[in-house]
């Protein structure tokens, strides 16, 4: 990268710190730090929802997926759209009416404080690992673009993200996400625009070439998408089995925390609708960028193709073959993509620790000034943990030839499946109590380790189980075991049963808060 490119990247990084500093002057309580004072409008929340959970892995992984396999994986995005009415009007409305700080407050009210702590720890571990994957994605680019040692790249991005999250809390996270979204979207449009300029037929020519090489939607009768087994990477079976669990996006702390920051539920509804429906066309742009890079290396400049995988090819194109200036904008786009997720998850991790563990169990009853100071300290510690997990994921996956999109789904899916089982049983049945749920999690744990390690990580590619099934197996095992246990021993109280979703649907009102401590 040239001097101009470095100046562009540097300007972008400094701008994020400035936003964090300006917003941070208004932080005087944990409600302002964690939930932006519960006064945000819908449109920045919509962009932040989209940017935080979409962008970090997808900036590299989605183009890489299209380069390697085509666009079929994009079909999985329809699951969220189909589930949107139930997710929004039932589950998100229910949680918003409870006026929560964290989703784990619900777990305590429905089950017990011990399961609240267990789920908090699962969330923190899973998201720290996920942040490691996010920084791993960054290292792929910065190693190719600047020749940086990937460990140094992980540390640099982790530190910058931590600084402005520490300074400004949730409001800084949301507004930097807005800026980062337009930076990353502009970057991917530049890739498509530059390559289409040199491609006969332009954008249409890229698509026609991708069709010829089998890199679009592989949904024909002979496609393994219709194979009802556990081997395909993506299949109709996996999507159908996963559809009921799509509503659990409402229980994700990173998502829910943004919704709780809205001034009323109408703002929540607008934000979630625009974010969910807008996800598909924007995701398609990222897949199309991967097709454009495929055309560049396979058709326009085949002499440059060294057998690279899609993740590496996209990074190589950005860092080597784009003109000076545009290259810097693309690098800033990748930084934006990564940092928009890092800041969001860091803020949520700090919220969960302070509200679910520190304030609830360790040091209750202190004033807001104390908890705000602890929140900022925890954000710094989370930043250090983020860097540590980033280096760990880099060392673990670097030479395993597993696409980045699968790395992301493996880390989030396996650990998140335990939380998914907790919420499914808590929301849908009044029979399962805390003891039964913990029993189900213990039963599911050996299978989770076996399938993730022996049937995926160390298995030869031809024998790997489809990665979309890893979480589903864990969820069904935990749910089944907990329900069977509850048949012999169930002690749910009337108050706990009031937090089952059917109770809310019958009465139209959320149960009264039983835990004023938090």
RODREN-65036 format. One record per residue (C-alpha): residue number from 0; x, y, z. Coordinates in nm, 4 decimals, decimal comma. Layout:
residues N
<NUM <X Y Z>>,
...
***
This chain:
residues 518
<0 <0,0000 0,0000 0,0000>>,
<1 <0,1193 0,3475 -0,0859>>,
<2 <0,1361 0,6606 0,1245>>,
<3 <-0,2071 0,7828 0,0089>>,
<4 <-0,3636 0,4494 0,1046>>,
<5 <-0,2067 0,4616 0,4495>>,
<6 <-0,3262 0,8198 0,5017>>,
<7 <-0,6833 0,7160 0,4157>>,
<8 <-0,6712 0,4256 0,6623>>,
<9 <-0,5162 0,6452 0,9295>>,
<10 <-0,7800 0,9159 0,8823>>,
<11 <-1,0550 0,6581 0,9201>>,
<12 <-0,9083 0,5156 1,2420>>,
<13 <-0,8645 0,8615 1,3957>>,
<14 <-1,2237 0,9513 1,3019>>,
<15 <-1,3575 0,6561 1,5048>>,
<16 <-1,1645 0,7733 1,8107>>,
<17 <-1,3010 1,1275 1,7684>>,
<18 <-1,6608 0,9994 1,7541>>,
<19 <-1,6030 0,7940 2,0683>>,
<20 <-1,4579 1,0957 2,2494>>,
<21 <-1,7428 1,3290 2,1536>>,
<22 <-2,0161 1,0877 2,2564>>,
<23 <-1,8324 0,9797 2,5722>>,
<24 <-1,8720 1,3247 2,7279>>,
<25 <-2,2441 1,2536 2,7746>>,
<26 <-2,2028 0,9230 2,9624>>,
<27 <-2,3057 0,9617 3,3284>>,
<28 <-2,4809 0,6312 3,4041>>,
<29 <-2,4786 0,2676 3,2997>>,
<30 <-2,8117 0,3214 3,1209>>,
<31 <-2,6447 0,5808 2,8993>>,
<32 <-2,3288 0,3717 2,8588>>,
<33 <-2,4995 0,0394 2,7849>>,
<34 <-2,8345 0,1467 2,6306>>,
<35 <-2,7737 0,5035 2,5041>>,
<36 <-3,0303 0,6273 2,7562>>,
<37 <-3,3032 0,4187 2,5827>>,
<38 <-3,3624 0,7116 2,3476>>,
<39 <-3,2309 0,6124 2,0015>>,
<40 <-3,4269 0,6511 1,6775>>,
<41 <-3,4891 0,3591 1,4444>>,
<42 <-3,2643 0,4376 1,1478>>,
<43 <-2,9196 0,4409 1,3186>>,
<44 <-3,0242 0,1298 1,5123>>,
<45 <-3,1257 -0,0421 1,1838>>,
<46 <-2,7868 0,0329 1,0311>>,
<47 <-2,6060 -0,0698 1,3489>>,
<48 <-2,7959 -0,3999 1,3668>>,
<49 <-2,7010 -0,4705 1,0098>>,
<50 <-2,3399 -0,3569 1,0330>>,
<51 <-2,2499 -0,5207 1,3621>>,
<52 <-2,3617 -0,8770 1,2912>>,
<53 <-2,3250 -0,8745 0,9139>>,
<54 <-2,0071 -0,7001 0,8286>>,
<55 <-1,7099 -0,8304 1,0194>>,
<56 <-1,6795 -1,1767 0,8673>>,
<57 <-1,8823 -1,1092 0,5558>>,
<58 <-1,6559 -0,8457 0,4031>>,
<59 <-1,4042 -1,1185 0,3285>>,
<60 <-1,6029 -1,4382 0,3815>>,
<61 <-1,9026 -1,3698 0,1558>>,
<62 <-1,6927 -1,2790 -0,1487>>,
<63 <-1,4740 -1,5778 -0,0635>>,
<64 <-1,7796 -1,8041 -0,0479>>,
<65 <-1,8991 -1,6859 -0,3902>>,
<66 <-1,5474 -1,7284 -0,5348>>,
<67 <-1,5182 -2,0849 -0,4023>>,
<68 <-1,8706 -2,2237 -0,4256>>,
<69 <-2,1128 -1,9674 -0,5726>>,
<70 <-2,4106 -1,7846 -0,4225>>,
<71 <-2,6206 -2,0725 -0,2902>>,
<72 <-2,5362 -1,9907 0,0736>>,
<73 <-2,7235 -1,6599 0,0291>>,
<74 <-3,0479 -1,8591 0,0277>>,
<75 <-3,0057 -1,9120 0,4018>>,
<76 <-3,0833 -1,5408 0,4494>>,
<77 <-3,4447 -1,6102 0,3551>>,
<78 <-3,4890 -1,7940 0,6840>>,
<79 <-3,4651 -1,4698 0,8815>>,
<80 <-3,7149 -1,2972 0,6518>>,
<81 <-3,9670 -1,5817 0,6848>>,
<82 <-3,9301 -1,5751 1,0634>>,
<83 <-3,9463 -1,1942 1,0886>>,
<84 <-4,3171 -1,1523 1,1818>>,
<85 <-4,2947 -1,3984 1,4715>>,
<86 <-3,9525 -1,2738 1,5803>>,
<87 <-4,0682 -0,9124 1,5920>>,
<88 <-4,4310 -0,9192 1,6991>>,
<89 <-4,4025 -1,2003 1,9532>>,
<90 <-4,0521 -1,2411 2,0932>>,
<91 <-3,8955 -0,8969 2,0561>>,
<92 <-4,2166 -0,7320 2,1733>>,
<93 <-4,2190 -0,9609 2,4779>>,
<94 <-3,8588 -0,8842 2,5741>>,
<95 <-3,8985 -0,5116 2,5107>>,
<96 <-4,1969 -0,4981 2,7447>>,
<97 <-3,9900 -0,6629 3,0189>>,
<98 <-3,7549 -0,3592 3,0177>>,
<99 <-3,4457 -0,5766 3,0468>>,
<100 <-3,0812 -0,4798 3,0654>>,
<101 <-2,9629 -0,8184 2,9375>>,
<102 <-3,1386 -1,1228 2,7989>>,
<103 <-2,9994 -1,3232 3,0902>>,
<104 <-3,2340 -1,1406 3,3255>>,
<105 <-3,5095 -1,3353 3,1519>>,
<106 <-3,3207 -1,6595 3,2156>>,
<107 <-3,3185 -1,5898 3,5899>>,
<108 <-3,6861 -1,5015 3,6014>>,
<109 <-3,7819 -1,8131 3,4041>>,
<110 <-3,5290 -2,0572 3,5551>>,
<111 <-3,2827 -1,9514 3,8275>>,
<112 <-2,9921 -1,7223 3,9045>>,
<113 <-2,7490 -2,0144 3,8602>>,
<114 <-2,8653 -2,0731 3,5024>>,
<115 <-2,8455 -1,6976 3,4420>>,
<116 <-2,4774 -1,7126 3,5339>>,
<117 <-2,4214 -2,0247 3,3203>>,
<118 <-2,5782 -1,8618 3,0165>>,
<119 <-2,3825 -1,5422 3,0773>>,
<120 <-2,0580 -1,7396 3,0772>>,
<121 <-2,1598 -1,9256 2,7595>>,
<122 <-2,2335 -1,5945 2,5894>>,
<123 <-1,9059 -1,4369 2,6994>>,
<124 <-1,6954 -1,7340 2,5900>>,
<125 <-1,8764 -1,7697 2,2575>>,
<126 <-1,8493 -1,4030 2,1707>>,
<127 <-1,4846 -1,3790 2,2717>>,
<128 <-1,4094 -1,6671 2,0356>>,
<129 <-1,6189 -1,4974 1,7666>>,
<130 <-1,4225 -1,1771 1,8107>>,
<131 <-1,1112 -1,3857 1,7617>>,
<132 <-1,2501 -1,4957 1,4244>>,
<133 <-1,3282 -1,1335 1,3382>>,
<134 <-0,9690 -1,0305 1,4027>>,
<135 <-0,8482 -1,3358 1,2118>>,
<136 <-1,0402 -1,1991 0,9116>>,
<137 <-0,8574 -0,8706 0,9509>>,
<138 <-0,5200 -1,0406 0,9680>>,
<139 <-0,5831 -1,2083 0,6301>>,
<140 <-0,6129 -0,8695 0,4633>>,
<141 <-0,3445 -0,6758 0,6470>>,
<142 <-0,0890 -0,9514 0,5987>>,
<143 <-0,1406 -0,9402 0,2214>>,
<144 <-0,1874 -0,5642 0,1948>>,
<145 <0,0838 -0,4327 0,4221>>,
<146 <0,3022 -0,7327 0,4837>>,
<147 <0,2242 -0,7048 0,8552>>,
<148 <0,2802 -0,9947 1,0861>>,
<149 <-0,0783 -1,1247 1,1350>>,
<150 <-0,0383 -1,1230 1,5126>>,
<151 <0,0471 -0,7518 1,5005>>,
<152 <-0,2546 -0,6930 1,2744>>,
<153 <-0,4852 -0,8613 1,5255>>,
<154 <-0,3477 -0,6537 1,8122>>,
<155 <-0,3664 -0,3232 1,6219>>,
<156 <-0,7319 -0,3533 1,5203>>,
<157 <-0,8350 -0,4900 1,8595>>,
<158 <-0,6740 -0,1974 2,0405>>,
<159 <-0,8322 0,0752 1,8213>>,
<160 <-1,1793 -0,0788 1,8557>>,
<161 <-1,1420 -0,1024 2,2313>>,
<162 <-1,0434 0,2642 2,2697>>,
<163 <-1,3535 0,4225 2,1171>>,
<164 <-1,5870 0,1620 2,2704>>,
<165 <-1,4359 0,2412 2,6113>>,
<166 <-1,4809 0,6133 2,5580>>,
<167 <-1,8354 0,6329 2,4223>>,
<168 <-2,0330 0,3198 2,5127>>,
<169 <-2,3400 0,2137 2,3148>>,
<170 <-2,4114 0,5499 2,1522>>,
<171 <-2,0556 0,5704 2,0190>>,
<172 <-2,0892 0,2131 1,8946>>,
<173 <-2,4117 0,2932 1,7067>>,
<174 <-2,2863 0,6120 1,5400>>,
<175 <-1,9499 0,4627 1,4423>>,
<176 <-2,1437 0,1669 1,2998>>,
<177 <-2,3394 0,4106 1,0801>>,
<178 <-2,0174 0,5616 0,9437>>,
<179 <-1,8576 0,2183 0,9071>>,
<180 <-2,1547 0,0800 0,7151>>,
<181 <-2,1250 0,3412 0,4409>>,
<182 <-1,7477 0,2975 0,4275>>,
<183 <-1,7696 -0,0797 0,3867>>,
<184 <-2,0581 -0,0613 0,1376>>,
<185 <-1,8719 0,1958 -0,0705>>,
<186 <-1,5685 -0,0310 -0,0692>>,
<187 <-1,7477 -0,3334 -0,2092>>,
<188 <-1,9173 -0,1196 -0,4765>>,
<189 <-1,5738 0,0025 -0,5846>>,
<190 <-1,4553 -0,3576 -0,6339>>,
<191 <-1,7571 -0,4345 -0,8517>>,
<192 <-1,7253 -0,1077 -1,0428>>,
<193 <-1,3537 -0,1396 -1,1220>>,
<194 <-1,3745 -0,5020 -1,2414>>,
<195 <-1,6957 -0,4472 -1,4410>>,
<196 <-1,5218 -0,1581 -1,6213>>,
<197 <-1,2729 -0,4037 -1,7705>>,
<198 <-1,5169 -0,6921 -1,8199>>,
<199 <-1,6909 -0,7281 -2,1580>>,
<200 <-2,0567 -0,6676 -2,0916>>,
<201 <-1,9905 -0,4960 -1,7576>>,
<202 <-2,1928 -0,6138 -1,4615>>,
<203 <-2,4051 -0,8415 -1,6797>>,
<204 <-2,0884 -0,9911 -1,8251>>,
<205 <-1,9651 -1,0802 -1,4772>>,
<206 <-2,2909 -1,2593 -1,4027>>,
<207 <-2,2919 -1,4485 -1,7331>>,
<208 <-1,9346 -1,5652 -1,6761>>,
<209 <-2,0235 -1,6777 -1,3231>>,
<210 <-2,3165 -1,8772 -1,4625>>,
<211 <-2,0861 -2,0494 -1,7124>>,
<212 <-1,8490 -2,1514 -1,4328>>,
<213 <-2,1192 -2,2681 -1,1918>>,
<214 <-2,0706 -1,9862 -0,9430>>,
<215 <-2,4274 -1,8557 -0,9066>>,
<216 <-2,7204 -2,0329 -0,7382>>,
<217 <-2,6797 -2,4105 -0,7570>>,
<218 <-3,0407 -2,5125 -0,6995>>,
<219 <-3,1022 -2,7473 -0,9921>>,
<220 <-3,2487 -3,0929 -0,9564>>,
<221 <-2,8988 -3,2459 -0,9419>>,
<222 <-2,7773 -3,0079 -0,6696>>,
<223 <-2,6948 -3,1482 -0,3249>>,
<224 <-2,9093 -2,8658 -0,1851>>,
<225 <-3,1973 -3,1143 -0,2095>>,
<226 <-2,9977 -3,3968 -0,0480>>,
<227 <-3,1615 -3,4953 0,2811>>,
<228 <-2,8400 -3,6001 0,4555>>,
<229 <-2,5908 -3,4353 0,6917>>,
<230 <-2,3089 -3,4060 0,4362>>,
<231 <-2,4005 -3,0999 0,2187>>,
<232 <-2,2619 -2,7627 0,3296>>,
<233 <-2,6073 -2,6112 0,2804>>,
<234 <-2,9295 -2,7974 0,2158>>,
<235 <-3,3030 -2,7548 0,2321>>,
<236 <-3,3058 -2,9962 0,5253>>,
<237 <-3,0709 -2,7751 0,7279>>,
<238 <-3,2785 -2,4644 0,6513>>,
<239 <-3,6068 -2,6326 0,7448>>,
<240 <-3,4638 -2,7663 1,0694>>,
<241 <-3,3146 -2,4271 1,1486>>,
<242 <-3,6268 -2,2217 1,0680>>,
<243 <-3,7919 -2,2578 1,4129>>,
<244 <-3,4695 -2,1377 1,5734>>,
<245 <-3,4471 -1,8246 1,3561>>,
<246 <-3,6719 -1,6468 1,6044>>,
<247 <-3,3890 -1,6783 1,8568>>,
<248 <-3,2180 -1,3776 1,7013>>,
<249 <-3,4458 -1,1950 1,9482>>,
<250 <-3,2518 -1,3564 2,2332>>,
<251 <-2,9081 -1,2534 2,1092>>,
<252 <-2,7673 -0,9945 2,3480>>,
<253 <-2,5921 -0,7976 2,0723>>,
<254 <-2,9207 -0,7636 1,8804>>,
<255 <-3,1456 -0,7151 2,1797>>,
<256 <-2,9282 -0,4490 2,3385>>,
<257 <-2,9735 -0,2266 2,0359>>,
<258 <-3,3490 -0,2820 2,0380>>,
<259 <-3,3642 -0,1919 2,4068>>,
<260 <-3,1842 0,1335 2,3227>>,
<261 <-3,4805 0,2474 2,1077>>,
<262 <-3,7183 0,5050 2,2544>>,
<263 <-4,0308 0,2893 2,1946>>,
<264 <-4,1374 -0,0371 2,0313>>,
<265 <-4,2466 0,1317 1,7062>>,
<266 <-3,8849 0,2382 1,6598>>,
<267 <-3,7761 -0,1197 1,7299>>,
<268 <-4,0164 -0,2533 1,4667>>,
<269 <-3,8888 -0,0142 1,1987>>,
<270 <-3,5260 -0,0861 1,2813>>,
<271 <-3,5632 -0,4646 1,2761>>,
<272 <-3,7723 -0,4711 0,9564>>,
<273 <-3,5338 -0,2512 0,7612>>,
<274 <-3,2300 -0,4391 0,8913>>,
<275 <-3,3681 -0,7877 0,8179>>,
<276 <-3,5175 -0,7193 0,4746>>,
<277 <-3,2258 -0,5006 0,3663>>,
<278 <-2,9868 -0,7773 0,4580>>,
<279 <-3,0516 -0,9785 0,1408>>,
<280 <-2,9742 -0,7203 -0,1307>>,
<281 <-2,6674 -0,5899 0,0524>>,
<282 <-2,5414 -0,9446 0,1113>>,
<283 <-2,5910 -1,0094 -0,2594>>,
<284 <-2,3575 -0,7179 -0,3371>>,
<285 <-2,0860 -0,8851 -0,1321>>,
<286 <-2,1408 -1,2181 -0,3068>>,
<287 <-2,1329 -1,0374 -0,6401>>,
<288 <-1,7995 -0,8795 -0,5457>>,
<289 <-1,6675 -1,2332 -0,5013>>,
<290 <-1,7953 -1,3240 -0,8485>>,
<291 <-1,6219 -1,0159 -0,9873>>,
<292 <-1,2902 -1,1184 -0,8302>>,
<293 <-1,3443 -1,4700 -0,9686>>,
<294 <-1,3847 -1,3249 -1,3191>>,
<295 <-1,0708 -1,1153 -1,2706>>,
<296 <-0,8446 -1,4070 -1,1752>>,
<297 <-1,0029 -1,6819 -1,3839>>,
<298 <-1,0971 -1,4962 -1,7040>>,
<299 <-0,9479 -1,1471 -1,7322>>,
<300 <-0,6058 -1,2234 -1,5805>>,
<301 <-0,5704 -1,6035 -1,5558>>,
<302 <-0,1900 -1,5756 -1,5453>>,
<303 <-0,2248 -1,4212 -1,1979>>,
<304 <-0,4213 -1,7159 -1,0609>>,
<305 <-0,2017 -1,9217 -0,8286>>,
<306 <-0,4738 -2,1562 -0,7075>>,
<307 <-0,5792 -1,9238 -0,4269>>,
<308 <-0,8876 -1,9870 -0,2144>>,
<309 <-1,1611 -1,7247 -0,2198>>,
<310 <-1,0714 -1,5504 0,1079>>,
<311 <-0,7118 -1,5032 -0,0018>>,
<312 <-0,8062 -1,4060 -0,3590>>,
<313 <-1,0320 -1,1229 -0,2448>>,
<314 <-0,7671 -0,9898 -0,0084>>,
<315 <-0,5005 -1,0178 -0,2786>>,
<316 <-0,7113 -0,8258 -0,5294>>,
<317 <-0,7759 -0,5426 -0,2831>>,
<318 <-0,4163 -0,5147 -0,1714>>,
<319 <-0,2313 -0,5573 -0,5023>>,
<320 <-0,4419 -0,4936 -0,8104>>,
<321 <-0,6545 -0,1924 -0,7206>>,
<322 <-0,5280 0,1586 -0,8048>>,
<323 <-0,3690 0,3695 -0,5323>>,
<324 <-0,6317 0,5584 -0,3326>>,
<325 <-0,9072 0,3123 -0,4145>>,
<326 <-0,6951 0,0478 -0,2423>>,
<327 <-0,6883 0,2612 0,0709>>,
<328 <-1,0654 0,3051 0,0625>>,
<329 <-1,1099 -0,0711 0,0344>>,
<330 <-0,8704 -0,1338 0,3203>>,
<331 <-1,0646 0,1211 0,5275>>,
<332 <-1,3812 -0,0668 0,4306>>,
<333 <-1,2427 -0,3910 0,5668>>,
<334 <-1,1337 -0,2159 0,8855>>,
<335 <-1,4848 -0,0715 0,9139>>,
<336 <-1,6363 -0,4144 0,8619>>,
<337 <-1,4274 -0,5688 1,1341>>,
<338 <-1,4471 -0,2861 1,3849>>,
<339 <-1,8254 -0,2504 1,3576>>,
<340 <-1,8584 -0,6002 1,5006>>,
<341 <-1,5762 -0,5755 1,7518>>,
<342 <-1,7187 -0,2626 1,9154>>,
<343 <-2,0718 -0,4059 1,9323>>,
<344 <-1,9704 -0,7315 2,0941>>,
<345 <-1,7282 -0,5658 2,3340>>,
<346 <-2,0055 -0,3379 2,4621>>,
<347 <-2,2420 -0,6339 2,5015>>,
<348 <-1,9805 -0,8403 2,6835>>,
<349 <-1,9222 -0,5555 2,9265>>,
<350 <-2,2988 -0,5212 2,9808>>,
<351 <-2,3420 -0,8919 3,0515>>,
<352 <-2,0549 -0,9081 3,2990>>,
<353 <-2,1500 -0,5925 3,4898>>,
<354 <-2,5272 -0,6527 3,5019>>,
<355 <-2,5457 -1,0332 3,5208>>,
<356 <-2,2468 -1,1115 3,7387>>,
<357 <-2,0847 -0,8104 3,9039>>,
<358 <-2,3918 -0,6075 4,0014>>,
<359 <-2,6203 -0,9085 4,0500>>,
<360 <-2,3877 -1,1304 4,2557>>,
<361 <-2,0500 -0,9817 4,3411>>,
<362 <-2,1069 -0,6173 4,4431>>,
<363 <-2,4801 -0,5301 4,4570>>,
<364 <-2,6195 -0,2032 4,5890>>,
<365 <-2,3530 0,0452 4,4777>>,
<366 <-2,4207 0,3785 4,3042>>,
<367 <-2,4200 0,4425 3,9276>>,
<368 <-2,0802 0,6141 3,9331>>,
<369 <-1,9219 0,2952 4,0647>>,
<370 <-2,0874 0,0684 3,8094>>,
<371 <-2,0029 0,3057 3,5233>>,
<372 <-1,6356 0,2981 3,6250>>,
<373 <-1,6443 -0,0815 3,6414>>,
<374 <-1,8159 -0,0961 3,2989>>,
<375 <-1,5360 0,1010 3,1380>>,
<376 <-1,2694 -0,1083 3,3117>>,
<377 <-1,4378 -0,4276 3,1945>>,
<378 <-1,4469 -0,2918 2,8385>>,
<379 <-1,0681 -0,2563 2,8510>>,
<380 <-1,0308 -0,6112 2,9856>>,
<381 <-1,2629 -0,7436 2,7153>>,
<382 <-1,0424 -0,5687 2,4597>>,
<383 <-0,7398 -0,7552 2,5952>>,
<384 <-0,9325 -1,0838 2,5804>>,
<385 <-1,0379 -1,0064 2,2243>>,
<386 <-0,6766 -0,9748 2,1159>>,
<387 <-0,5844 -1,2983 2,2944>>,
<388 <-0,8607 -1,4971 2,1264>>,
<389 <-0,7763 -1,3363 1,7919>>,
<390 <-0,4234 -1,4711 1,8091>>,
<391 <-0,5545 -1,8130 1,9231>>,
<392 <-0,7987 -1,8468 1,6321>>,
<393 <-0,5264 -1,7349 1,3920>>,
<394 <-0,2934 -2,0116 1,5103>>,
<395 <-0,5726 -2,2747 1,5101>>,
<396 <-0,7268 -2,2183 1,1663>>,
<397 <-0,4460 -2,0683 0,9614>>,
<398 <-0,3425 -2,3868 0,7786>>,
<399 <-0,6628 -2,5899 0,7935>>,
<400 <-0,8138 -2,4766 0,4609>>,
<401 <-1,1561 -2,4145 0,6172>>,
<402 <-1,3426 -2,1201 0,4588>>,
<403 <-1,3769 -1,8183 0,6836>>,
<404 <-1,7574 -1,8271 0,6725>>,
<405 <-1,7470 -2,1791 0,8146>>,
<406 <-1,4990 -2,0786 1,0848>>,
<407 <-1,7439 -1,8092 1,1946>>,
<408 <-2,0441 -2,0416 1,1962>>,
<409 <-1,8499 -2,3112 1,3809>>,
<410 <-1,7426 -2,0800 1,6641>>,
<411 <-2,0805 -1,9093 1,7069>>,
<412 <-2,2973 -2,2093 1,6280>>,
<413 <-2,1444 -2,4692 1,8583>>,
<414 <-2,1254 -2,2461 2,1666>>,
<415 <-2,4458 -2,0582 2,0880>>,
<416 <-2,6418 -2,3805 2,0527>>,
<417 <-2,6457 -2,4271 2,4301>>,
<418 <-2,8031 -2,0845 2,4797>>,
<419 <-3,0496 -2,1573 2,2008>>,
<420 <-3,1651 -2,4711 2,3815>>,
<421 <-3,2125 -2,2733 2,7063>>,
<422 <-3,4320 -2,0125 2,5388>>,
<423 <-3,6341 -2,2613 2,3367>>,
<424 <-3,7234 -2,4647 2,6446>>,
<425 <-3,7758 -2,1563 2,8601>>,
<426 <-4,0045 -1,9825 2,6140>>,
<427 <-4,2009 -2,2774 2,4778>>,
<428 <-4,2633 -2,5126 2,7698>>,
<429 <-4,3467 -2,4592 3,1361>>,
<430 <-4,2409 -2,8097 3,2368>>,
<431 <-3,8620 -2,7743 3,2210>>,
<432 <-3,7034 -2,6211 3,5308>>,
<433 <-3,3463 -2,5129 3,6028>>,
<434 <-3,2242 -2,8565 3,7111>>,
<435 <-3,3656 -3,0236 3,4000>>,
<436 <-3,2110 -2,7584 3,1758>>,
<437 <-2,8659 -2,7933 3,3318>>,
<438 <-2,8953 -3,1720 3,2941>>,
<439 <-2,9738 -3,1270 2,9235>>,
<440 <-2,6703 -2,9033 2,8715>>,
<441 <-2,4414 -3,1561 3,0421>>,
<442 <-2,5760 -3,4393 2,8250>>,
<443 <-2,5256 -3,2355 2,5046>>,
<444 <-2,1679 -3,1306 2,5854>>,
<445 <-1,9824 -3,4561 2,4907>>,
<446 <-2,1653 -3,4731 2,1584>>,
<447 <-2,0841 -3,1102 2,0853>>,
<448 <-1,7140 -3,1750 2,1403>>,
<449 <-1,7193 -3,4963 1,9370>>,
<450 <-1,8921 -3,3546 1,6299>>,
<451 <-1,7008 -3,0245 1,6298>>,
<452 <-1,3571 -3,1813 1,6745>>,
<453 <-1,3681 -3,5331 1,5287>>,
<454 <-1,6368 -3,4937 1,2622>>,
<455 <-1,5332 -3,1474 1,1470>>,
<456 <-1,2063 -2,9899 1,2595>>,
<457 <-0,9744 -3,2881 1,2191>>,
<458 <-1,1846 -3,4824 0,9690>>,
<459 <-1,0776 -3,4941 0,6056>>,
<460 <-1,2859 -3,2543 0,3925>>,
<461 <-1,4780 -3,5361 0,2223>>,
<462 <-1,5903 -3,6800 0,5560>>,
<463 <-1,6839 -3,3556 0,7343>>,
<464 <-2,0389 -3,3192 0,8552>>,
<465 <-2,2199 -3,0180 0,7075>>,
<466 <-2,1279 -2,7292 0,9366>>,
<467 <-2,4876 -2,6031 0,9527>>,
<468 <-2,5838 -2,9249 1,1332>>,
<469 <-2,3313 -2,8854 1,4159>>,
<470 <-2,5461 -2,6466 1,6172>>,
<471 <-2,8731 -2,8237 1,5342>>,
<472 <-2,7480 -3,1535 1,6770>>,
<473 <-2,6485 -2,9833 2,0024>>,
<474 <-2,9776 -2,7961 2,0328>>,
<475 <-3,1974 -3,1012 1,9807>>,
<476 <-2,9856 -3,3120 2,2183>>,
<477 <-3,0039 -3,0544 2,4997>>,
<478 <-3,3755 -2,9943 2,4458>>,
<479 <-3,4595 -3,3641 2,4377>>,
<480 <-3,2533 -3,4528 2,7436>>,
<481 <-3,3902 -3,1638 2,9505>>,
<482 <-3,7501 -3,2474 2,8641>>,
<483 <-3,7051 -3,6163 2,9485>>,
<484 <-3,5532 -3,5200 3,2838>>,
<485 <-3,8465 -3,2889 3,3539>>,
<486 <-4,0916 -3,5773 3,3124>>,
<487 <-3,9539 -3,7271 3,6321>>,
<488 <-3,8732 -3,4094 3,8256>>,
<489 <-4,0168 -3,0641 3,7562>>,
<490 <-4,0608 -2,7856 4,0120>>,
<491 <-4,1441 -2,4721 3,8128>>,
<492 <-4,3381 -2,2124 4,0113>>,
<493 <-4,6387 -2,0141 3,8909>>,
<494 <-4,4159 -1,7073 3,8615>>,
<495 <-4,1659 -1,8904 3,6432>>,
<496 <-4,4398 -2,0327 3,4234>>,
<497 <-4,5646 -1,6796 3,3574>>,
<498 <-4,2490 -1,6211 3,1502>>,
<499 <-4,3445 -1,8873 2,8957>>,
<500 <-4,4404 -1,7165 2,5694>>,
<501 <-4,7895 -1,8728 2,5579>>,
<502 <-4,8753 -1,6871 2,8788>>,
<503 <-4,7817 -1,3583 2,7109>>,
<504 <-4,9853 -1,4375 2,3994>>,
<505 <-5,2953 -1,5183 2,6053>>,
<506 <-5,2810 -1,2074 2,8245>>,
<507 <-5,1102 -0,9598 2,5929>>,
<508 <-4,9002 -0,8205 2,8779>>,
<509 <-4,5591 -0,9144 3,0123>>,
<510 <-4,5350 -1,0515 3,3680>>,
<511 <-4,4371 -0,8146 3,6443>>,
<512 <-4,0679 -0,7856 3,7218>>,
<513 <-3,9546 -1,0180 4,0013>>,
<514 <-3,5936 -0,9068 4,0203>>,
<515 <-3,5531 -0,5359 4,0977>>,
<516 <-3,1836 -0,5822 4,1847>>,
<517 <-3,0774 -0,5416 3,8257>>,
***
